[in-house]
């Protein structure tokens, strides 16, 4: 550290009521935290790789007729659809 950097550091420590040792420790801890990067092997990043593709359903298995609690109000004006059992609408 050159003389100018040291003087800035010393003034900073003094302004914050820290000894040079305390300020050095805080600066080092802060620097290390900033330098650390996320571990790509962390389970948070690999969980999808570990799932067996065959264990996931190909399509959603939801029967909307049994899910009344999911929709507060729907008038049917947005989409048209035909129930699987009601083929007469297609004729």
Residue pairs with C-beta under 8 A, 6 or more apart in sequence:
1 9
9 20
9 23
9 27
10 20
12 23
13 19
13 20
13 22
13 23
16 23
18 26
38 45
39 45
40 46
64 70
65 83
82 89
82 90
